[in-house]
């Protein structure tokens, strides 16, 4: 299991445009990527937190190469003020 946690700070006035694209990316990832086990989106004000679970690092790399992820990256780049990504390997489940 490979966990990815992402925190976005969204630019003022951009959340209404950002969130639908984020939701579409998450739903498509779950539907089309066999290695994507979980993709949760949480919100607090102008902050978005993602909790993603993949089978392994290779499954996450496949996610990064997917057309839907690339569309999301390009389509939301100007909406993001800050982005932090953390990666975790499973210890025990």
Secondary structure, DSSP 8 states (H G I E B T S, - for coil): -EEEEEEEEE-TT-HHHHHHHHHHHHHHHHHH-TTEEEEEEEEETTEEEEEEEESSHHHHHHHHHSHHHHHHHHHHGGGEEEEEEEEEE-S--
